[in-house]
Amino acid sequence: MEEQNKVIGKAVTRIDGLLKVTGKANYATDYPVKNIAHAVLFKSTIAAGQITAIDTTAAEKAQGVLAVITHKNSPKLNVNGGLRGGALLQGPEITFYGQHIGMVVAETFEQATFAAKLIKVDYQKSEGKTDFEKLAKNPVLPKGRELADLLRGDAKTAFQGAAVQIEETYETPIEHHHPMEPHSTVAVWEGENLILYNGSQIVNGAQNAAAATLNLKPENVRIVSPFIGGGFGSKGGQWANLVLTAVAAKISGRPVKLALTRHQMFNSVGLRQRNMQKVSLGATKEGKLISISHEVTSHTAVDSEYIEPCGDCTKIMYESPNSLITYRVVPMNVILPTYTRGPGKSTGSFALESAMDELAHKLGMDPIALRLKNEPDKDPSNGKPWSSRTIIQCLKEGAKAFGWDKRNPVPGQNKDGESLIGYGVACGTYPARQRESSVLIKLKRSGSNVMATVELAASDLGTGTNTILAQIAADGLGIPIENISINIGDSNYPPAAGSVGSVGAASFANAVNDACIKITNELITKSDKQFFVRPKVG
């Protein structure tokens, strides 16, 4: 490969950049589908109870209305098909405020919105579980085994005997999902086959969940999602709106567009739950940790469970012979929490690192020195050697870069004119993971010019997947990046990992790189040749 063809590591214009800045990139609801109708959801106004009566007469008679769909006329769906949060119009029961209880399908969005306001609903209310502070006094054990109490030594006893003790409770609030592109779907039925244009962080996951919930085979469902306007975890698992759009299209006999409003986003696509974290640190006078306890209380839905693992960082961040990590949960009449931007890692490290700073202050010790003193030489959770860990180097280089040695540890003393300057330090960790991905590379030669098309069911949250894969393919095949076409975001392409948990880019890249290696090891004797590679990821 000639040096001038190398593009990895060089500044490259994003190959999808022009489409995005000119508005030509098609997001979920941008596809030009003919004869499209519009669906609007209407929601519960109570947190707990059941619907006793629902009058849709006025809405059905409103101008432009094609259908009004509630639990009374919705088809039977598989509620265990893999969608998150329930709310599939399968019964009169209400488990959280804002639960979907129906939808109106009309010729225009405005007509559907108006008709939805005409619907009258009567409820039999139950006492809702909504007061977290009250309920948190009597939490229960999680159902998931992965969140069982994790003990090493006797943290409680060691803490009581520690020369220096810190015990603090840190709270993080509910955070709602609001990516730039709200969740939205266009559903088109073609006989028994269904096309769903939808923002999906995991294309094949959305395909499987939609198919299972609709009682279809996966090959009968196609997900199209080449561009996603942000997701932050909320578009990793799919929610009821995906399948309800398909239901609306089937009942109305028309392609249907359903786009959640900003207001509806608050109780339609999960949230980061409120967390109460009690962190107890016991240390010697010299700052050596002898006890770490991280006790987490959070909430989940009343009919399903998700708890973000706030104790994950505490398991491995610092050396201590005694450790305790526990989770307790409060079922509430609130929508199911979900993955949100570094779930557990960001919220958990906030609590742990805040406590470490409190301990450093009480010891009269430099916060970086405290962390260095308690650096483990192997994984404290299992005793295995690290595959890689550079905390010490990071802390030392960061301290040098920020002039840490010139820092005045007394708060409020570092000034720049009228501004107070804060110096702080914190550590964090996130696992390096990969998942299996496949790719199809098509080569076409015209004389000495070789063009390549790369296809896989990857997704792009806006982080540059298209350009990354084009760079790898260009260098791997030894052809200019201008000769590379990238096709992603379609379940008709070879299956791929999702853009979740820092998994996607590396998994996609490895698949493309392995395919390029295979191609370059083959003698190409035909003008067109296809190679399909499904690499194994350990």
C-alpha positions as CSV (number, residue, x, y, z in Angstrom):
1,M,0.0,0.0,0.0
2,E,1.4,3.4,-0.9
3,E,1.9,5.9,1.8
4,Q,-0.3,8.5,0.2
5,N,-3.3,6.2,0.6
6,K,-3.0,6.0,4.3
7,V,-5.9,8.0,6.0
8,I,-6.1,6.5,9.5
9,G,-4.7,9.1,11.9
10,K,-5.2,12.0,9.5
11,A,-7.8,14.7,9.4
12,V,-10.5,13.6,7.1
13,T,-13.7,15.3,6.1
14,R,-16.6,13.3,7.5
15,I,-18.2,11.5,4.6
16,D,-21.7,12.1,5.9
17,G,-21.0,15.7,7.0
18,L,-22.3,17.4,3.9
19,L,-25.6,15.4,4.1
20,K,-26.1,16.5,7.7
21,V,-25.3,20.2,7.4
22,T,-27.5,20.5,4.3
23,G,-30.4,18.6,5.8
24,K,-30.2,15.8,3.3
25,A,-29.5,13.0,5.9
26,N,-32.7,11.0,6.4
27,Y,-33.6,10.4,10.0
28,A,-36.4,8.2,11.1
29,T,-39.4,10.4,10.0
30,D,-37.7,11.9,6.9
31,Y,-38.3,9.1,4.5
32,P,-40.6,10.0,1.6
33,V,-43.4,7.4,2.1
34,K,-46.5,7.8,0.0
35,N,-50.0,8.2,1.5
36,I,-48.7,8.4,5.0
37,A,-51.0,8.9,8.0
38,H,-50.1,10.3,11.4
39,A,-50.5,8.7,14.8
40,V,-50.6,10.5,18.2
41,L,-50.5,8.8,21.5
42,F,-52.6,9.7,24.5
43,K,-51.6,8.9,28.0
44,S,-52.8,8.1,31.5
45,T,-53.3,11.0,33.9
46,I,-53.0,8.7,37.0
47,A,-50.1,6.8,38.3
48,A,-51.8,3.7,39.5
49,G,-55.2,2.0,39.0
50,Q,-57.1,0.9,36.0
51,I,-59.3,2.3,33.2
52,T,-63.0,1.8,33.9
53,A,-64.4,3.5,30.8
54,I,-63.0,5.1,27.7
55,D,-65.2,7.1,25.3
56,T,-63.7,7.6,21.9
57,T,-67.0,8.5,20.1
58,A,-66.2,12.2,19.5
59,A,-62.7,11.4,18.4
60,E,-63.8,8.8,15.9
61,K,-66.1,11.4,14.3
62,A,-63.5,14.1,14.1
63,Q,-62.3,15.3,10.7
64,G,-59.5,13.2,9.2
65,V,-59.5,10.5,11.8
66,L,-58.8,7.0,10.5
67,A,-58.7,5.0,13.7
68,V,-58.7,5.2,17.4
69,I,-56.8,2.4,19.1
70,T,-57.0,1.4,22.8
71,H,-56.7,-1.8,24.8
72,K,-60.2,-2.6,23.6
73,N,-59.3,-3.1,20.0
74,S,-55.6,-3.5,20.0
75,P,-54.3,-6.8,18.6
76,K,-52.8,-9.3,21.1
77,L,-49.1,-8.7,21.4
78,N,-46.3,-10.6,23.1
79,V,-45.5,-8.4,26.1
80,N,-42.3,-10.5,26.7
81,G,-40.9,-9.9,23.3
82,G,-38.0,-7.7,24.4
83,L,-39.4,-4.1,24.4
84,R,-38.8,-2.0,27.5
85,G,-41.4,-0.3,29.7
86,G,-44.6,-2.1,28.8
87,A,-47.5,0.3,27.8
88,L,-48.5,-1.9,24.8
89,L,-52.3,-1.3,25.1
90,Q,-52.9,-4.8,26.3
91,G,-55.2,-4.1,29.2
92,P,-56.9,-1.5,31.4
93,E,-54.2,-1.6,34.2
94,I,-52.2,1.6,34.8
95,T,-48.7,1.3,36.4
96,F,-47.2,4.7,35.9
97,Y,-48.3,8.3,35.2
98,G,-48.1,9.0,31.4
99,Q,-48.5,5.3,30.4
100,H,-49.7,5.0,26.8
101,I,-53.4,4.2,26.9
102,G,-54.2,4.7,23.2
103,M,-53.5,6.5,20.0
104,V,-55.4,8.3,17.2
105,V,-54.5,7.8,13.6
106,A,-55.5,10.6,11.2
107,E,-54.6,12.2,7.9
108,T,-52.5,14.9,9.6
109,F,-50.6,15.3,12.8
110,E,-52.8,18.2,13.8
111,Q,-56.0,16.3,13.2
112,A,-54.8,13.4,15.3
113,T,-53.6,15.7,18.1
114,F,-57.0,17.5,18.2
115,A,-59.0,14.2,18.2
116,A,-56.9,12.8,21.0
117,K,-58.0,15.7,23.2
118,L,-61.7,14.6,22.7
119,I,-61.3,11.2,24.3
120,K,-62.8,10.8,27.8
121,V,-61.3,8.4,30.2
122,D,-62.6,7.3,33.6
123,Y,-60.3,5.6,36.1
124,Q,-60.4,3.6,39.3
125,K,-57.5,5.0,41.2
126,S,-55.2,3.1,43.5
127,E,-52.7,4.5,45.9
128,G,-49.6,5.3,43.9
129,K,-46.1,4.5,45.0
130,T,-44.4,7.8,44.1
131,D,-42.7,9.1,47.3
132,F,-39.1,7.8,47.0
133,E,-37.9,9.3,50.3
134,K,-40.7,7.5,52.2
135,L,-40.5,4.2,50.3
136,A,-36.7,4.2,50.5
137,K,-37.0,3.5,54.2
138,N,-38.1,0.0,53.4
139,P,-36.4,-1.1,50.2
140,V,-36.2,-4.7,48.9
141,L,-33.5,-6.9,47.5
142,P,-33.2,-6.8,43.7
143,K,-34.4,-9.8,41.7
144,G,-31.3,-10.0,39.5
145,R,-28.5,-12.2,40.8
146,E,-25.9,-10.0,39.3
147,L,-26.8,-7.4,42.0
148,A,-26.6,-9.7,45.0
149,D,-24.5,-8.4,47.9
150,L,-20.8,-8.5,47.2
151,L,-18.7,-9.0,50.3
152,R,-14.9,-9.3,50.8
153,G,-13.8,-9.6,54.4
154,D,-15.8,-7.8,57.0
155,A,-16.2,-4.2,56.0
156,K,-18.6,-3.2,58.8
157,T,-16.3,-4.4,61.6
158,A,-13.2,-3.1,59.9
159,F,-14.9,0.3,59.5
160,Q,-15.7,0.5,63.2
161,G,-12.1,-0.1,64.1
162,A,-10.6,2.3,61.6
163,A,-8.5,5.2,62.9
164,V,-10.1,7.6,60.3
165,Q,-13.7,7.2,59.1
166,I,-15.8,8.9,56.5
167,E,-19.5,8.0,56.0
168,E,-21.5,10.1,53.6
169,T,-24.7,9.7,51.6
170,Y,-24.7,11.1,48.0
171,E,-27.8,11.5,45.9
172,T,-28.1,11.8,42.1
173,P,-31.5,12.9,40.6
174,I,-33.7,11.4,37.9
175,E,-32.4,12.4,34.5
176,H,-34.7,12.2,31.5
177,H,-33.8,11.2,28.0
178,H,-33.9,14.1,25.5
179,P,-31.7,13.4,22.5
180,M,-31.8,16.0,19.7
181,E,-34.0,13.6,17.7
182,P,-37.0,12.5,19.8
183,H,-38.0,8.8,19.4
184,S,-40.0,8.4,16.2
185,T,-41.0,5.7,13.8
186,V,-42.5,5.3,10.3
187,A,-44.1,1.9,9.7
188,V,-44.9,0.5,6.3
189,W,-46.5,-2.9,5.8
190,E,-45.9,-4.8,2.5
191,G,-48.1,-7.8,2.8
192,E,-46.8,-9.8,5.8
193,N,-43.5,-7.9,5.7
194,L,-42.9,-4.8,7.8
195,I,-40.4,-1.9,7.3
196,L,-39.7,0.2,10.4
197,Y,-37.8,3.4,9.8
198,N,-36.5,4.1,13.3
199,G,-33.6,5.5,15.3
200,S,-32.0,2.3,16.7
201,Q,-28.7,2.0,18.5
202,I,-28.9,-1.8,18.1
203,V,-30.4,-2.4,14.6
204,N,-30.7,-6.2,15.0
205,G,-31.9,-5.8,18.5
206,A,-34.7,-3.6,17.4
207,Q,-35.5,-6.1,14.6
208,N,-35.7,-9.0,17.0
209,A,-37.7,-7.2,19.6
210,A,-40.3,-5.8,17.1
211,A,-40.7,-9.2,15.5
212,A,-41.1,-11.1,18.8
213,T,-43.6,-8.5,20.1
214,L,-45.7,-8.6,16.9
215,N,-45.5,-12.4,16.8
216,L,-43.6,-12.3,13.5
217,K,-40.4,-13.9,12.3
218,P,-37.3,-11.6,12.3
219,E,-36.9,-12.0,8.6
220,N,-40.3,-10.4,8.1
221,V,-39.2,-7.2,9.9
222,R,-36.7,-4.7,8.4
223,I,-35.2,-1.9,10.5
224,V,-33.8,1.1,8.6
225,S,-31.7,3.4,10.7
226,P,-28.7,4.9,8.9
227,F,-28.7,8.1,11.0
228,I,-29.6,8.7,14.7
229,G,-30.0,12.1,16.3
230,G,-28.5,11.0,19.6
231,G,-29.5,8.2,21.9
232,F,-27.4,8.1,25.1
233,G,-28.8,4.6,25.8
234,S,-32.5,5.3,25.4
235,K,-32.4,4.0,21.8
236,G,-30.5,0.9,22.8
237,G,-33.5,-1.0,24.0
238,Q,-36.7,-0.2,22.1
239,W,-39.9,1.1,23.6
240,A,-43.6,0.7,22.9
241,N,-43.8,3.5,20.3
242,L,-41.8,1.3,17.9
243,V,-44.4,-1.5,17.8
244,L,-47.5,0.7,18.3
245,T,-46.6,2.5,15.1
246,A,-46.8,-0.9,13.3
247,V,-50.1,-1.6,15.0
248,A,-51.5,1.7,13.8
249,A,-50.3,1.0,10.3
250,K,-51.9,-2.4,10.2
251,I,-55.3,-1.2,11.6
252,S,-55.5,1.9,9.4
253,G,-54.2,0.1,6.3
254,R,-51.8,3.0,5.6
255,P,-48.1,3.8,6.3
256,V,-48.0,5.6,9.6
257,K,-45.6,8.1,11.2
258,L,-45.5,8.4,15.0
259,A,-43.2,10.9,16.6
260,L,-43.1,11.5,20.3
261,T,-43.4,15.1,21.4
262,R,-40.9,16.6,23.8
263,H,-43.6,16.5,26.5
264,Q,-44.2,12.8,25.9
265,M,-40.5,11.9,26.0
266,F,-40.5,12.4,29.8
267,N,-42.6,9.2,30.4
268,S,-42.2,7.2,27.2
269,V,-38.5,6.1,26.9
270,G,-37.2,5.5,30.4
271,L,-34.9,7.6,32.6
272,R,-31.9,7.5,34.8
273,Q,-33.3,6.6,38.2
274,R,-32.7,8.6,41.4
275,N,-29.9,7.0,43.4
276,M,-29.1,7.3,47.1
277,Q,-25.6,6.0,47.8
278,K,-24.0,5.6,51.2
279,V,-20.3,5.4,51.0
280,S,-18.2,4.4,54.1
281,L,-14.4,4.5,54.0
282,G,-12.2,3.4,56.8
283,A,-8.4,4.1,56.7
284,T,-5.3,4.1,58.8
285,K,-3.8,7.5,59.9
286,E,-1.4,7.1,57.0
287,G,-4.2,6.9,54.5
288,K,-4.3,3.2,53.7
289,L,-7.8,2.0,53.2
290,I,-8.9,-1.0,55.3
291,S,-12.7,-0.8,54.6
292,I,-14.9,0.3,51.7
293,S,-18.7,0.1,51.7
294,H,-20.9,1.3,48.9
295,E,-24.6,0.8,49.7
296,V,-27.0,1.8,46.9
297,T,-30.8,2.4,47.1
298,S,-32.7,3.3,43.9
299,H,-36.1,2.7,42.4
300,T,-37.6,0.7,39.5
301,A,-41.0,0.0,38.0
302,V,-43.6,-1.9,39.9
303,D,-43.8,-4.6,37.2
304,S,-40.2,-4.9,35.9
305,E,-36.7,-4.1,37.1
306,Y,-33.7,-2.2,36.0
307,I,-31.0,-0.9,38.4
308,E,-27.9,0.9,37.2
309,P,-24.8,-0.7,38.8
310,C,-23.4,2.2,40.8
311,G,-21.0,0.0,42.7
312,D,-19.1,-1.2,39.7
313,C,-16.3,1.3,40.0
314,T,-16.0,0.6,43.7
315,K,-15.4,-3.1,43.0
316,I,-12.1,-2.5,41.3
317,M,-10.9,1.1,41.8
318,Y,-9.0,0.9,45.1
319,E,-7.3,-1.8,47.2
320,S,-9.0,-2.7,50.5
321,P,-9.0,-6.0,52.4
322,N,-12.6,-5.4,53.4
323,S,-15.3,-4.4,50.9
324,L,-19.1,-4.4,50.8
325,I,-21.3,-3.4,47.8
326,T,-25.1,-3.7,48.2
327,Y,-28.1,-2.8,46.2
328,R,-31.6,-2.2,47.4
329,V,-34.6,-1.1,45.3
330,V,-37.9,0.5,45.7
331,P,-40.7,-0.5,43.2
332,M,-42.5,2.7,42.2
333,N,-45.3,3.8,39.9
334,V,-42.8,5.4,37.6
335,I,-41.7,4.3,34.1
336,L,-39.0,1.7,34.0
337,P,-35.5,3.2,34.3
338,T,-33.0,2.4,31.6
339,Y,-29.4,2.8,30.4
340,T,-28.3,6.4,30.5
341,R,-24.8,7.7,29.5
342,G,-22.3,5.5,31.4
343,P,-25.0,3.8,33.6
344,G,-23.7,3.2,37.1
345,K,-20.2,4.3,36.2
346,S,-20.8,8.0,36.1
347,T,-23.2,8.2,39.1
348,G,-21.2,5.6,41.1
349,S,-17.8,7.2,40.6
350,F,-19.3,10.5,41.6
351,A,-20.2,9.1,45.0
352,L,-16.9,7.1,45.5
353,E,-14.6,9.9,44.4
354,S,-16.4,12.5,46.5
355,A,-15.9,10.3,49.5
356,M,-12.2,9.9,48.7
357,D,-11.9,13.6,48.6
358,E,-13.6,13.9,52.0
359,L,-11.2,11.3,53.4
360,A,-8.2,13.1,52.0
361,H,-9.4,16.3,53.6
362,K,-9.9,14.6,57.0
363,L,-6.5,13.0,56.8
364,G,-4.9,16.3,55.7
365,M,-3.5,14.4,52.8
366,D,-3.1,15.3,49.1
367,P,-6.1,13.7,47.1
368,I,-3.7,12.4,44.4
369,A,-1.4,10.9,47.0
370,L,-4.3,9.2,48.7
371,R,-5.3,7.6,45.4
372,L,-1.8,6.5,44.6
373,K,-1.4,5.0,48.0
374,N,-4.4,2.8,47.5
375,E,-3.7,1.7,43.9
376,P,-4.3,-2.1,43.6
377,D,-1.7,-4.2,41.8
378,K,-4.4,-6.7,40.6
379,D,-8.2,-6.7,40.3
380,P,-9.5,-6.5,43.8
381,S,-12.8,-8.2,42.8
382,N,-11.3,-11.4,41.5
383,G,-7.6,-11.4,42.2
384,K,-6.7,-11.5,38.5
385,P,-3.9,-9.5,36.9
386,W,-4.9,-6.3,35.0
387,S,-5.0,-6.5,31.2
388,S,-4.1,-2.8,31.3
389,R,-4.3,-0.1,33.9
390,T,-2.7,3.3,33.7
391,I,-4.2,5.2,36.6
392,I,-0.8,6.0,38.2
393,Q,0.5,7.4,35.0
394,C,-2.7,9.4,34.3
395,L,-2.7,10.9,37.8
396,K,1.0,11.9,37.6
397,E,0.8,13.3,34.1
398,G,-2.4,15.1,34.9
399,A,-0.9,16.7,38.0
400,K,2.1,17.9,36.0
401,A,-0.1,19.3,33.2
402,F,-2.4,21.2,35.6
403,G,0.3,22.5,37.9
404,W,-1.1,20.5,40.8
405,D,2.0,21.2,42.9
406,K,1.1,24.9,43.0
407,R,-2.5,24.2,44.2
408,N,-3.5,25.7,47.5
409,P,-5.6,23.0,49.2
410,V,-7.6,25.5,51.2
411,P,-10.9,26.2,49.4
412,G,-11.4,29.8,48.1
413,Q,-7.8,30.7,47.9
414,N,-6.9,30.2,44.2
415,K,-7.9,33.4,42.3
416,D,-7.5,34.8,38.9
417,G,-8.7,38.4,39.1
418,E,-12.3,38.2,40.3
419,S,-12.6,34.5,39.5
420,L,-12.1,31.6,41.9
421,I,-10.1,28.7,40.4
422,G,-10.9,25.2,41.5
423,Y,-8.5,22.3,41.3
424,G,-10.0,18.8,41.6
425,V,-9.2,15.2,40.8
426,A,-11.3,12.1,40.2
427,C,-10.9,8.6,38.8
428,G,-13.2,6.5,36.8
429,T,-13.3,3.2,34.9
430,Y,-15.2,1.6,32.1
431,P,-14.9,-1.9,30.6
432,A,-13.4,-2.5,27.2
433,R,-15.8,-4.9,25.4
434,Q,-16.5,-6.1,22.0
435,R,-19.3,-8.1,20.4
436,E,-19.5,-10.1,17.2
437,S,-20.0,-8.1,14.0
438,S,-20.2,-9.2,10.4
439,V,-19.5,-7.2,7.2
440,L,-20.0,-7.6,3.4
441,I,-17.4,-5.9,1.2
442,K,-18.1,-5.7,-2.5
443,L,-15.3,-4.8,-4.9
444,K,-15.8,-3.5,-8.4
445,R,-12.9,-3.0,-10.8
446,S,-12.9,-0.8,-13.8
447,G,-9.5,-0.9,-15.4
448,S,-7.0,0.0,-12.7
449,N,-9.7,1.7,-10.6
450,V,-11.2,-0.3,-7.7
451,M,-14.3,0.8,-5.9
452,A,-15.4,-0.8,-2.6
453,T,-18.8,-0.9,-0.9
454,V,-18.9,-1.8,2.8
455,E,-22.2,-3.1,4.2
456,L,-23.1,-4.0,7.8
457,A,-26.1,-3.4,10.2
458,A,-24.1,-1.0,12.3
459,S,-25.5,2.2,13.7
460,D,-24.2,5.7,14.0
461,L,-25.2,7.9,16.9
462,G,-23.4,10.8,15.2
463,T,-20.0,9.7,16.4
464,G,-18.5,9.2,13.0
465,T,-19.0,5.5,12.2
466,N,-19.3,6.0,8.5
467,T,-16.0,7.9,8.3
468,I,-14.1,5.5,10.7
469,L,-15.1,2.5,8.6
470,A,-14.2,4.2,5.4
471,Q,-10.7,5.1,6.7
472,I,-10.1,1.4,7.8
473,A,-11.4,0.0,4.5
474,A,-9.3,2.5,2.5
475,D,-6.1,1.7,4.3
476,G,-6.9,-2.0,4.5
477,L,-7.6,-2.3,0.7
478,G,-5.0,0.2,-0.3
479,I,-7.4,2.4,-2.3
480,P,-8.4,6.1,-1.9
481,I,-11.1,6.9,0.7
482,E,-13.1,8.5,-2.1
483,N,-13.5,5.0,-3.6
484,I,-15.2,3.7,-0.5
485,S,-19.0,3.6,0.0
486,I,-20.4,2.8,3.4
487,N,-23.8,1.4,3.9
488,I,-25.0,0.9,7.5
489,G,-28.2,1.1,9.6
490,D,-30.2,-1.6,7.8
491,S,-31.1,-5.0,9.2
492,N,-30.9,-6.4,5.6
493,Y,-27.1,-6.0,5.9
494,P,-25.0,-8.5,7.8
495,P,-25.7,-8.4,11.5
496,A,-23.5,-6.2,13.7
497,A,-23.1,-5.1,17.3
498,G,-24.9,-2.1,18.6
499,S,-23.6,1.4,19.4
500,V,-24.0,0.9,23.2
501,G,-21.6,0.5,26.1
502,S,-18.6,1.6,24.1
503,V,-18.9,-1.6,22.1
504,G,-19.9,-0.5,18.6
505,A,-17.0,1.3,16.9
506,A,-14.3,-1.3,17.9
507,S,-16.5,-4.2,16.9
508,F,-17.4,-2.7,13.5
509,A,-13.8,-1.7,12.9
510,N,-12.4,-5.2,13.7
511,A,-15.0,-6.8,11.3
512,V,-14.0,-4.4,8.5
513,N,-10.3,-4.8,9.1
514,D,-10.5,-8.6,9.2
515,A,-12.5,-8.6,5.9
516,C,-9.8,-6.4,4.3
517,I,-7.1,-8.7,5.5
518,K,-8.9,-11.7,3.9
519,I,-9.4,-9.8,0.7
520,T,-5.8,-8.7,0.4
521,N,-4.7,-12.3,1.0
522,E,-6.8,-13.4,-2.0
523,L,-5.8,-13.2,-5.6
524,I,-8.5,-11.1,-7.2
525,T,-9.0,-12.5,-10.7
526,K,-12.5,-11.3,-11.5
527,S,-13.8,-7.8,-12.2
528,D,-16.3,-8.2,-9.3
529,K,-15.9,-10.2,-6.2
530,Q,-17.7,-10.3,-2.8
531,F,-16.2,-11.4,0.5
532,F,-18.3,-12.1,3.6
533,V,-16.5,-12.4,7.0
534,R,-18.0,-13.1,10.4
535,P,-15.0,-12.7,12.8
536,K,-15.0,-14.4,16.2
537,V,-14.6,-12.0,19.1
538,G,-13.3,-13.3,22.3
